[in-house]
Amino acid sequence: MRYIFLLIFLSVSILSVLSIQPYEAAGMVVFENPESYVNPLLYFALILGFTALVIFLAKSKLLTLLVHSITFIAMVYVLIPFLDIISIPFSALLIALLIKRPSWILMNFCAFLLSVGIATMFGISLSPIPVMILLTVLAVYDFISVYKTKHMISLADSIVKLNAPMLFVIPKGSEKMMIGVGDIVMPAILAVSAQKFLNAPAIFSIKIPAIGAIAGGFFGLLALILIVEKRGGAHAGLPFINFGAIAGFLISMLI
């Protein structure tokens, strides 16, 4: 069942690359200067701030309000290029359903929409080198937060209890198989960036460096799944997936 995550990964990555034009037309650019090395540090700072806030509010009812408010705002921005003003009531409906009638199918649907939109918006806002810096920093952080401080495991537990679409969840009997939205989004950002900023040959309209990033991330995720199946327990995904995506991207640049 975990291999479904591979299908999700490929779907998000390819759709993100194909969604560049609508997001550009809607002006959904996050950073003004895509070449700036400060941008990935700002992104990382936002992640640290959000993580700290979630852990601080873990036992407070304010956490529910915070997470669902952020999800609503993100969903509106993600859907604007396709639904325009209708994105507001549609996003509100999705959040209401997540709160009142949560299900793993609805959670995954919302997580999928968010993944495609976030990957595309950040991909068109960061050139490949800043993206690779971001992916490297996040991979190191993920390793530390899962294996050393272990606070990422506590964060995931808090998010699951809220039925927030920040994880992809597949039920398996009494267990749940999960992967973070970030594990799916980060390599897709590199693929979108390569598609947007590089002048390179393409296969079926997707440039070879973007294909390389997607392929590298895919095999990194596959390696992660095999390790989880063999050893069990929680594992840091980004070291495998991000470095796989970077390796695939760099190898494709040599072709």
SELOZA-784201 format. One line per 5 residues: their letters; for each residue x, y, z of N, C-alpha, C. Coordinates in steps of 0.1 Angstrom, whole numbers, always signed. Atoms other than C-alpha are relative to their C-alpha. Layout:
A> X Y Z X Y Z X Y Z ~ ... $
This chain:
MRYIF> +8 -12 +0 +0 +0 +0 +8 +13 +0 ~ -9 -12 -1 +29 +24 +7 +4 +5 -14 ~ -4 -4 +13 +37 +23 -30 -10 +10 -7 ~ +9 -10 +5 +6 +45 -36 +6 +14 +1 ~ -7 -13 -1 +28 +73 -23 +9 +4 -12 $
LLIFL> -7 -3 +12 +49 +69 -54 -8 +6 -11 ~ +10 -5 +10 +19 +75 -76 -4 +14 +4 ~ +3 -14 -5 +10 +106 -55 +11 +9 -4 ~ -11 -8 +2 +45 +118 -58 +1 +4 -15 ~ -1 -3 +14 +46 +115 -96 -11 +9 -5 $
SVSIL> +12 -8 +4 +11 +130 -100 +2 +14 +4 ~ -2 -13 -5 +20 +160 -79 +11 +7 -8 ~ -11 -6 +7 +53 +166 -96 -3 +4 -15 ~ +3 -2 +14 +40 +163 -132 -11 +11 -1 ~ +10 -10 +0 +9 +184 -125 +6 +14 +4 $
SVLSI> -6 -13 -4 +30 +211 -108 +8 +6 -12 ~ -7 -5 +12 +52 +214 -139 -9 +5 -10 ~ +10 -4 +10 +22 +216 -161 -9 +12 +4 ~ +8 -12 -5 +6 +243 -139 +7 +13 +0 ~ -8 -12 -1 +33 +268 -143 -7 +12 -7 $
QPYEA> +7 -11 +7 +14 +289 -169 -11 +7 +8 ~ +11 -6 -7 -18 +294 -149 +4 +8 +12 ~ -5 -7 -12 +1 +304 -117 +8 +13 -4 ~ -7 -12 +5 +23 +328 -137 -9 +11 -4 ~ +10 -10 +5 -7 +344 -154 -7 +7 +12 $
AGMVV> +7 -5 -11 -23 +349 -120 +9 +8 +9 ~ -10 -7 -8 +9 +365 -106 +3 -6 +13 ~ -2 +7 -13 +13 +339 -79 +15 -3 +3 ~ -14 +1 -3 +50 +346 -73 +3 +3 +14 ~ -3 -2 -15 +63 +343 -37 +11 +10 +2 $
FENPE> -12 -8 -1 +97 +360 -41 +2 +9 -12 ~ -2 -9 +11 +105 +390 -63 +13 -4 -7 ~ -13 +3 +6 +141 +380 -69 +2 -16 +1 ~ -1 +15 -1 +142 +342 -77 +15 -5 +1 ~ -15 +4 -1 +181 +342 -77 +5 +3 +14 $
SYVNP> -5 -4 -13 +184 +355 -41 +2 -12 +9 ~ -3 +11 -9 +201 +331 -17 -7 +2 +14 ~ +7 -3 -12 +182 +348 +11 -14 -7 +1 ~ +13 +6 +1 +149 +333 -1 -2 -13 +7 ~ +1 +13 -7 +155 +297 +10 +1 +1 +15 $
LLYFA> -2 -2 -15 +166 +310 +44 -13 +5 +6 ~ +13 -5 -4 +133 +329 +47 -10 -11 +1 ~ +9 +11 +1 +114 +298 +37 +2 -9 +12 ~ -4 +9 -11 +133 +277 +63 -4 +7 +14 ~ +4 -7 -12 +126 +304 +90 -15 -1 +2 $
LILGF> +15 +2 -1 +89 +302 +83 -4 -14 +5 ~ +2 +14 -4 +90 +264 +87 +3 -1 +15 ~ -3 +1 -14 +108 +267 +120 -10 +7 +9 ~ +10 -8 -8 +84 +294 +132 -13 -8 +2 ~ +12 +7 +0 +54 +273 +123 +1 -13 +9 $
TALVI> -2 +11 -8 +68 +242 +139 +0 +3 +14 ~ -1 -4 -14 +76 +260 +171 -14 +3 +5 ~ +14 -4 -4 +41 +274 +172 -9 -11 +2 ~ +9 +12 -1 +24 +241 +167 +4 -8 +12 ~ -4 +7 -12 +45 +224 +194 -4 +8 +13 $
FLAKS> +4 -8 -12 +38 +253 +218 -15 +0 +3 ~ +14 +0 -2 +1 +252 +212 -6 -14 -1 ~ +4 +13 +2 -1 +214 +210 -12 -4 +8 ~ +10 +4 -9 -24 +211 +240 -11 +11 +1 ~ +9 -11 -1 -44 +242 +233 -10 +0 -12 $
KLLTL> +10 -1 +11 -76 +247 +213 +3 +10 -10 ~ -4 -10 +10 -60 +276 +196 +8 -7 -12 ~ -7 +6 +10 -40 +251 +176 -9 -4 -12 ~ +10 +3 +11 -71 +239 +157 -3 +12 -8 ~ +3 -12 +7 -80 +275 +148 +12 +4 -9 $
LVHSI> -12 -4 +8 -44 +282 +137 +2 -8 -12 ~ -3 +9 +11 -39 +252 +115 -11 +1 -11 ~ +10 -1 +10 -73 +254 +98 -1 +14 -6 ~ +0 -13 +6 -70 +291 +93 +11 +1 -11 ~ -11 +0 +10 -36 +287 +76 -3 -9 -12 $
TFIAM> +4 +9 +10 -50 +258 +56 -10 +7 -10 ~ +10 -7 +8 -79 +279 +44 +7 +11 -9 ~ -6 -10 +8 -57 +308 +33 +9 -6 -11 ~ -8 +7 +10 -33 +284 +15 -8 -5 -11 ~ +9 +6 +10 -62 +267 -2 -5 +10 -10 $
VYVLI> +6 -11 +8 -76 +300 -15 +11 +4 -10 ~ -11 -4 +9 -42 +310 -30 +3 -11 -10 ~ -3 +12 +9 -37 +275 -45 -11 +0 -11 ~ +11 +2 +9 -71 +276 -62 -3 +13 -9 ~ +3 -13 +7 -72 +313 -74 +2 -1 -15 $
PFLDI> -2 +0 +15 -56 +306 -108 -10 -8 -8 ~ +10 +9 +7 -84 +281 -116 -14 +4 +3 ~ +13 -3 -4 -114 +293 -97 -3 +15 +2 ~ +1 -14 -3 -108 +330 -92 -7 +2 +13 ~ +7 -3 -12 -132 +344 -66 -7 -12 +6 $
ISIPF> +7 +12 -5 -150 +311 -63 +9 -9 +9 ~ -9 +7 -8 -118 +298 -46 -3 +2 +15 ~ +2 -3 -15 -129 +315 -13 -12 -9 +5 ~ +10 +9 -6 -163 +297 -8 +3 -15 -1 ~ -4 +14 +2 -149 +264 -22 +10 -4 +11 $
SALLI> -9 +3 -10 -120 +265 +2 -7 -1 +14 ~ +7 +1 -13 -143 +273 +31 -8 -13 +1 ~ +8 +13 +0 -165 +243 +21 +10 -11 +4 ~ -10 +11 -2 -134 +220 +21 +4 +0 +15 ~ -4 -1 -14 -123 +233 +56 -11 -5 +9 $
ALLIK> +12 +4 -9 -158 +229 +70 -2 -15 +0 ~ +1 +15 +1 -159 +193 +57 +11 -7 +8 ~ -11 +6 -8 -125 +186 +72 -3 +0 +15 ~ +3 -1 -15 -138 +198 +106 -12 -9 +4 ~ +13 +7 -3 -173 +183 +105 -1 -14 -4 $
RPSWI> +1 +14 +6 -170 +152 +83 +14 -4 -5 ~ -13 +4 +5 -133 +143 +82 +1 -14 -5 ~ -3 +14 +6 -121 +113 +61 +13 +0 -6 ~ -13 +0 +6 -88 +102 +48 +0 +3 -15 ~ +1 -4 +15 -100 +106 +12 -1 +15 -1 $
LMNFC> +1 -14 +1 -110 +142 +18 +14 +7 +4 ~ -13 -6 -5 -77 +149 +37 +10 -2 -11 ~ -9 +2 +10 -57 +134 +9 -3 +9 -13 ~ +3 -9 +12 -76 +154 -18 +4 +14 +3 ~ -4 -13 -3 -70 +186 +0 +16 +1 +0 $
AFLLS> -15 +0 +0 -33 +177 +6 +5 +0 -14 ~ -4 +1 +14 -30 +169 -31 -1 +14 -7 ~ +2 -13 +5 -44 +203 -41 +11 +10 +5 ~ -10 -9 -6 -21 +221 -17 +14 -3 -5 ~ -13 +4 +4 +9 +201 -28 +3 +6 -14 $
VGIAT> -2 -5 +14 +5 +210 -65 +1 +15 +0 ~ +0 -15 +0 -2 +247 -58 +13 +5 +7 ~ -12 -5 -8 +26 +252 -32 +13 -3 -8 ~ -12 +3 +8 +52 +234 -54 +1 +9 -12 ~ +0 -9 +11 +42 +255 -84 +4 +14 +3 $
MFGIS> -3 -14 -4 +42 +288 -66 +14 +2 +4 ~ -14 -2 -4 +76 +283 -50 +9 -4 -11 ~ -8 +3 +12 +90 +267 -81 +2 +11 -9 ~ -1 -11 +9 +83 +297 -102 +6 +12 +7 ~ -5 -11 -7 +97 +319 -75 +14 -1 +4 $
LSPIP> -14 +3 -4 +131 +303 -69 +7 -7 -12 ~ -8 +6 +10 +158 +295 -94 +6 -13 +5 ~ -5 +13 -5 +174 +260 -92 +10 +0 +11 ~ -10 +0 -10 +204 +269 -71 -6 +3 +14 ~ +6 -2 -13 +184 +285 -42 -9 -11 +4 $
VMILL> +8 +12 -4 +160 +255 -44 +9 -11 +5 ~ -9 +11 -5 +189 +231 -40 +5 +3 +14 ~ -4 -4 -14 +201 +251 -10 -11 -3 +10 ~ +12 +3 -9 +166 +249 +5 -2 -15 +2 ~ +2 +14 -1 +163 +212 -2 +11 -6 +9 $
TVLAV> -10 +5 -9 +197 +206 +15 -2 +3 +14 ~ +3 -4 -14 +189 +226 +46 -11 -7 +6 ~ +12 +7 -6 +155 +210 +50 +3 -15 +2 ~ -3 +14 -1 +170 +175 +45 +8 -2 +13 ~ -8 +1 -12 +195 +181 +73 -9 +3 +12 $
YDFIS> +9 -3 -11 +168 +196 +95 -9 -11 +3 ~ +9 +11 -2 +145 +167 +89 +7 -12 +7 ~ -8 +11 -7 +172 +142 +99 +1 +3 +15 ~ -2 -4 -14 +179 +161 +131 -13 -1 +8 ~ +13 -1 -7 +142 +166 +140 -7 -13 +2 $
VYKTK> +6 +14 -2 +133 +129 +135 +9 -9 +8 ~ -9 +9 -7 +164 +111 +148 +6 +5 +12 ~ -6 -6 -11 +178 +135 +173 -9 +6 +10 ~ +9 -7 -9 +153 +159 +188 -13 -7 +1 ~ +13 +7 +2 +123 +138 +176 -12 +8 +1 $
HMISL> +11 -8 -1 +101 +168 +177 -9 -1 -12 ~ +8 +1 +12 +89 +162 +141 -10 -11 +2 ~ +9 +11 -2 +73 +130 +153 -12 +5 +8 ~ +11 -6 -8 +53 +149 +179 -8 +10 -8 ~ +7 -9 +9 +44 +175 +153 -10 -8 -9 $
ADSIV> +9 +8 +8 +30 +148 +130 -12 -5 +7 ~ +12 +6 -8 +9 +133 +158 -10 +11 +2 ~ +9 -12 -2 -6 +168 +165 -8 +3 -12 ~ +6 -3 +12 -14 +173 +129 -11 -10 -4 ~ +9 +11 +3 -30 +139 +125 -13 +1 +8 $
KLNAP> +12 -1 -9 -54 +145 +154 -9 +12 -5 ~ +8 -11 +5 -66 +177 +137 -6 -2 -14 ~ +4 +3 +13 -73 +160 +104 +3 +11 -10 ~ -5 -11 +9 -53 +188 +87 +7 -7 -12 ~ -6 +5 +12 -42 +182 +51 +15 +3 -2 $
MLFVI> -15 -2 +0 -5 +184 +59 +7 -13 -1 ~ -6 +13 +1 +0 +147 +56 -9 -8 -10 ~ +8 +10 +7 -11 +120 +31 -1 -12 +8 ~ +3 +11 -9 -27 +92 +50 -7 -11 -8 ~ +6 +12 +5 -35 +57 +39 -3 -10 +11 $
PKGSE> +3 +9 -11 -53 +35 +64 +3 -14 -4 ~ -3 +14 +3 -42 -1 +67 -4 -8 +13 ~ +5 +6 -12 -63 -19 +93 -1 +9 +11 ~ +0 -8 -12 -57 -5 +127 +11 +10 -1 ~ -11 -9 +2 -26 +14 +114 -3 +10 -10 $
KMMIG> +1 -10 +10 -21 +44 +93 +14 +2 -6 ~ -12 -3 +7 +6 +49 +67 +0 +15 -4 ~ +1 -15 +2 +16 +86 +65 +13 +5 -7 ~ -12 -7 +5 +40 +108 +45 -4 +15 +0 ~ +3 -15 -1 +43 +146 +50 -2 +6 -14 $
VGDIV> +1 -8 +12 +32 +170 +23 +13 +5 -5 ~ -13 -5 +4 +67 +184 +24 +8 -10 -7 ~ -8 +11 +7 +82 +151 +13 -4 -1 -14 ~ +4 +0 +14 +61 +153 -18 +3 +13 -7 ~ -1 -14 +6 +64 +191 -24 +14 +4 -4 $
MPAIL> -14 -5 +2 +101 +197 -21 +7 -4 -13 ~ -6 +4 +13 +114 +177 -51 -8 +6 -11 ~ +8 -6 +10 +85 +191 -71 +3 +14 -2 ~ -5 -14 +1 +97 +226 -64 +12 +1 -9 ~ -12 +1 +9 +130 +217 -80 -4 -2 -14 $
AVSAQ> +4 +3 +14 +113 +202 -110 -7 +12 -7 ~ +7 -12 +5 +91 +233 -115 +11 +11 -3 ~ -10 -10 +2 +121 +256 -111 +9 -3 -12 ~ -8 +4 +12 +141 +236 -137 -8 +3 -12 ~ +8 -2 +12 +112 +238 -161 -2 +15 -3 $
KFLNA> +3 -14 +1 +107 +275 -155 +13 +8 -5 ~ -12 -9 +2 +143 +289 -155 +11 -6 -9 ~ -10 +6 +8 +164 +265 -176 -3 -1 -14 ~ +2 +2 +14 +169 +264 -213 +5 -14 -3 ~ -4 +14 +2 +170 +227 -220 -9 -8 -9 $
PAIFS> +9 +8 +8 +156 +200 -243 -11 -6 +8 ~ +12 +5 -8 +122 +186 -234 -5 -13 -6 ~ +7 +12 +5 +104 +153 -237 -15 +2 +4 ~ +15 -3 -2 +66 +157 -241 -2 +13 +8 ~ +1 -14 -6 +70 +194 -231 +6 +1 +14 $
IKIPA> -7 -1 -13 +88 +186 -198 +15 +0 -2 ~ -14 -1 +2 +124 +197 -198 +8 -11 +7 ~ -8 +11 -6 +151 +170 -191 +4 +2 +14 ~ -4 -2 -14 +164 +186 -159 -12 -1 +10 ~ +12 +2 -9 +128 +187 -145 -3 -15 +1 $
IGAIA> +2 +15 +0 +124 +150 -155 +11 -7 +10 ~ -11 +5 -8 +158 +143 -138 -4 +2 +15 ~ +4 -3 -14 +146 +160 -105 -11 -9 +4 ~ +12 +9 -3 +113 +140 -106 +5 -14 +2 ~ -5 +14 -1 +131 +107 -113 +9 -2 +12 $
GGFFG> -9 +1 -12 +157 +113 -86 -8 +0 +13 ~ +9 +0 -11 +130 +122 -61 -8 -13 +2 ~ +8 +12 +0 +110 +91 -71 +8 -12 +6 ~ -8 +11 -5 +139 +67 -65 +4 +2 +15 ~ -3 -3 -14 +147 +85 -32 -12 -4 +9 $
LLALI> +12 +5 -7 +111 +79 -21 -1 -15 +0 ~ +0 +15 +0 +113 +43 -32 +9 -6 +10 ~ -10 +5 -10 +144 +38 -11 -5 +2 +14 ~ +6 -3 -13 +126 +54 +19 -10 -11 +3 ~ +11 +9 -3 +96 +31 +15 +6 -14 +3 $
LIVEK> -6 +13 -3 +118 +0 +13 +6 -1 +14 ~ -5 +0 -14 +136 +10 +45 -10 -1 +10 ~ +11 +0 -10 +104 +17 +63 -6 -14 +1 ~ +6 +13 +0 +90 -17 +52 +9 -11 +7 ~ -10 +10 -6 +122 -35 +64 +2 +3 +15 $
RGGAH> -4 -4 -14 +128 -16 +97 -12 +4 +8 ~ +11 -5 -7 +94 -1 +105 +3 +13 +7 ~ -2 -12 -8 +90 +30 +127 +0 +13 -9 ~ +0 -13 +7 +92 +67 +117 +14 +3 -5 ~ -13 -3 +7 +120 +78 +93 -1 +14 -6 $
AGLPF> +0 -13 +6 +131 +111 +80 +0 -2 -16 ~ +1 +2 +15 +120 +113 +43 +8 +9 -8 ~ -7 -9 +9 +137 +144 +30 +14 -3 -3 ~ -14 +3 +4 +173 +132 +32 +0 -9 -12 ~ +1 +9 +11 +163 +104 +8 -5 +7 -13 $
INFGA> +7 -5 +11 +139 +123 -14 +7 +13 -6 ~ -6 -12 +5 +156 +157 -16 +14 -2 -6 ~ -13 +3 +6 +191 +144 -22 -1 -8 -13 ~ +3 +7 +13 +176 +120 -48 -3 +9 -11 ~ +4 -10 +10 +160 +149 -65 +12 +9 -5 $
IAGFL> -12 -8 +4 +192 +170 -65 +9 -8 -9 ~ -8 +9 +8 +212 +140 -78 -5 -2 -14 ~ +7 +2 +13 +187 +134 -106 +1 +12 -8 ~ -1 -13 +7 +187 +171 -115 +14 +2 -5 ~ -14 -2 +4 +225 +173 -116 +5 -10 -11 $
ISMLI> -3 +10 +10 +229 +141 -136 -6 +4 -13 ~ +7 -4 +12 +203 +153 -161 +7 +12 -7 ~ -7 -11 +5 +223 +185 -165 +12 -3 -8 ~ -12 +5 +8 +252 +165 -178 -3 -7 -13 ~ +4 +7 +12 +232 +148 -204 -1 +10 -12 $
